[in-house]
């Protein structure tokens, strides 16, 4: 299907969104600070998942993510 970028994917709503999009066949790009939790989640998803450990709370972090 498509490709979905999910921030805050290591827990809570972000994790639930990742699971829901993957369940419908979407490839996911998982972004959060905790690389270990992102890796564990990616391993559980039925579709391809890219892991980016990145803190989006810092100034300019969003721009750095898409570079």
Secondary structure, DSSP 4 states (H G I P E B T S, - for coil): --EEEEETTTSHHHHHHHHHHHHTT-EEEEEES-HHHHHHHHHH-SS-EEEEE--TTSTTHHHHHH-
